């Protein structure tokens, strides 16, 4: 959002949003449940809220790169 200050110079205001995401809350919950003995899951699944979104993003990047390479190969 831009506005004029007293010296008639344009400045830009920024809004900073901070907070904890759903996957972070879920990971903290699973870790707490694992450490207190409520669940008996392997650590792979306890930490899955952290690594599954990363794996999905990496898979999408790989698919998009492969698609881009195919487009370049067939249309050049």
GUDREN-942327 format. One line per 4 residues: number of its first residue (from 1); their letters; for each residue x, y, z of N, C-alpha, C, CB. Coordinates in steps of 0.2 Angstrom, whole numbers, plus 5000, padded with zeros to 4 digits. Glycine has a CB too. Example, Ala and Ser with C-alpha at 12.3 -4.5 7.8 and 13.67 -1.06 7.14 Angstrom:
2
1> as> 5066:4972:5039:5062:4978:5039:5066:4984:5039:5057:4978:5045  5064:4989:5035:5068:4995:5036:5064:5000:5039:5070:4997:5029
//
This chain:
76
1> xxxx> 5004:4994:5000:5000:5000:5000:5004:5006:5000:4995:5000:5006  5003:5011:4995:5007:5017:4995:5003:5023:4998:5009:5018:4988  5007:5027:5001:5004:5033:5004:5009:5039:5004:5001:5032:5011  5006:5045:5005:5011:5051:5005:5012:5052:5012:5008:5056:5001
5> xxxx> 5019:5053:5014:5020:5056:5020:5020:5063:5020:5027:5053:5023  5022:5067:5026:5022:5074:5026:5027:5077:5022:5024:5076:5033  5032:5074:5019:5037:5077:5015:5035:5076:5007:5044:5075:5016  5029:5073:5006:5027:5072:4999:5031:5066:4996:5026:5078:4995
9> xxxx> 5034:5062:4999:5038:5057:4996:5033:5050:4997:5045:5056:5000  5033:5047:4992:5029:5040:4992:5033:5035:4995:5028:5038:4985  5030:5032:5000:5033:5026:5004:5028:5020:5003:5034:5028:5011  5031:5015:5004:5027:5008:5004:5027:5005:5010:5030:5004:4998
13> xxxx> 5021:5003:5013:5020:5000:5019:5020:4992:5017:5014:5002:5023  5022:4988:5022:5022:4981:5021:5019:4978:5027:5029:4978:5019  5015:4973:5026:5012:4969:5031:5015:4963:5032:5004:4968:5030  5018:4961:5038:5021:4955:5039:5017:4950:5043:5028:4956:5043
17> xxxx> 5016:4944:5040:5011:4939:5043:5016:4934:5046:5006:4937:5038  5015:4932:5052:5019:4927:5055:5014:4922:5059:5024:4929:5060  5016:4916:5059:5012:4911:5063:5014:4904:5061:5004:4912:5060  5011:4899:5064:5013:4892:5063:5008:4889:5058:5014:4889:5070
21> xxxx> 5011:4885:5054:5007:4882:5049:5003:4875:5052:5011:4880:5043  4998:4873:5048:4995:4867:5050:5000:4861:5051:4989:4865:5046  5004:4860:5046:5009:4855:5046:5013:4855:5052:5012:4854:5039  5016:4861:5054:5020:4862:5059:5016:4860:5066:5023:4869:5060
25> xxxx> 5010:4862:5067:5006:4860:5072:5005:4852:5073:5000:4863:5072  5004:4849:5067:5003:4842:5067:5010:4839:5069:5001:4840:5060  5015:4841:5066:5022:4838:5068:5023:4839:5075:5027:4841:5064  5022:4844:5078:5023:4845:5085:5018:4841:5089:5022:4853:5087
29> xxxx> 5012:4840:5087:5007:4836:5091:5010:4828:5090:5000:4836:5087  5012:4826:5084:5014:4819:5084:5021:4818:5088:5016:4818:5076  5025:4823:5088:5031:4822:5092:5030:4821:5099:5036:4828:5090  5025:4826:5101:5023:4825:5108:5020:4819:5110:5018:4831:5110
33> xxxx> 5016:4816:5106:5012:4810:5107:5017:4804:5107:5007:4809:5102  5022:4805:5102:5027:4799:5102:5032:4799:5108:5032:4800:5096  5034:4805:5111:5038:4806:5117:5034:4804:5123:5041:4813:5117  5028:4805:5123:5024:4803:5129:5022:4796:5129:5018:4807:5130
37> xxxx> 5023:4792:5124:5021:4785:5123:5014:4784:5121:5023:4782:5129  5010:4789:5119:5003:4788:5117:5003:4784:5111:5000:4795:5117  5007:4786:5106:5007:4782:5100:5014:4778:5099:5007:4787:5094  5014:4773:5095:5020:4769:5095:5022:4768:5087:5018:4762:5098
41> xxxx> 5021:4774:5084:5023:4774:5077:5031:4775:5076:5020:4780:5073  5033:4773:5070:5040:4774:5069:5041:4782:5068:5043:4770:5063  5048:4784:5069:5049:4791:5068:5048:4794:5061:5056:4793:5070  5048:4789:5056:5047:4791:5049:5040:4794:5048:5048:4785:5045
45> xxxx> 5035:4791:5052:5028:4793:5051:5027:4799:5056:5023:4787:5053  5030:4799:5062:5029:4805:5066:5032:4811:5063:5033:4803:5073  5037:4811:5059:5039:4817:5056:5037:4818:5049:5047:4816:5055  5032:4814:5047:5029:4814:5040:5026:4821:5038:5024:4809:5039
49> xxxx> 5023:4825:5043:5020:4831:5041:5026:4836:5039:5016:4834:5047  5032:4834:5041:5037:4839:5038:5040:4837:5031:5043:4839:5043  5041:4830:5030:5044:4828:5024:5039:4827:5018:5048:4822:5025  5033:4825:5020:5028:4824:5014:5027:4830:5010:5021:4822:5017
53> xxxx> 5026:4836:5013:5025:4842:5008:5031:4844:5004:5023:4848:5013  5037:4843:5007:5043:4844:5004:5044:4839:4998:5049:4843:5008  5042:4832:4999:5042:4827:4994:5037:4829:4988:5041:4820:4997  5032:4832:4990:5027:4833:4985:5029:4839:4980:5020:4835:4988
57> xxxx> 5032:4844:4984:5035:4850:4980:5041:4847:4975:5038:4855:4984  5045:4843:4978:5051:4841:4974:5048:4836:4968:5055:4836:4978  5043:4832:4969:5040:4828:4964:5037:4833:4958:5035:4824:4966  5034:4838:4960:5031:4843:4955:5036:4846:4951:5026:4848:4959
61> xxxx> 5042:4848:4955:5047:4852:4951:5050:4847:4946:5053:4854:4956  5051:4841:4948:5054:4836:4944:5050:4834:4938:5056:4829:4947  5043:4834:4939:5038:4833:4933:5038:4839:4929:5031:4832:4936  5038:4845:4931:5038:4851:4927:5045:4851:4923:5037:4857:4931
65> xxxx> 5050:4850:4926:5057:4850:4922:5057:4845:4917:5063:4849:4927  5054:4839:4918:5054:4833:4913:5049:4836:4907:5051:4827:4916  5043:4839:4909:5039:4841:4904:5042:4846:4900:5032:4844:4908  5046:4851:4903:5049:4856:4900:5054:4854:4895:5052:4861:4904
69> xxxx> 5058:4848:4897:5063:4845:4893:5060:4842:4887:5067:4840:4897  5054:4839:4888:5050:4835:4882:5048:4841:4877:5045:4831:4885  5045:4846:4880:5043:4851:4875:5049:4854:4871:5040:4857:4879  5054:4855:4874:5060:4858:4871:5062:4853:4865:5066:4859:4875
73> xxxx> 5062:4846:4867:5065:4841:4863:5060:4841:4856:5065:4834:4866  5054:4841:4857:5049:4840:4852:5048:4846:4848:5043:4837:4854  5049:4852:4850:5047:4858:4847:5053:4862:4845:5042:4862:4851  5059:4859:4845:5065:4863:4842:5067:4860:4836:5070:4863:4848
//
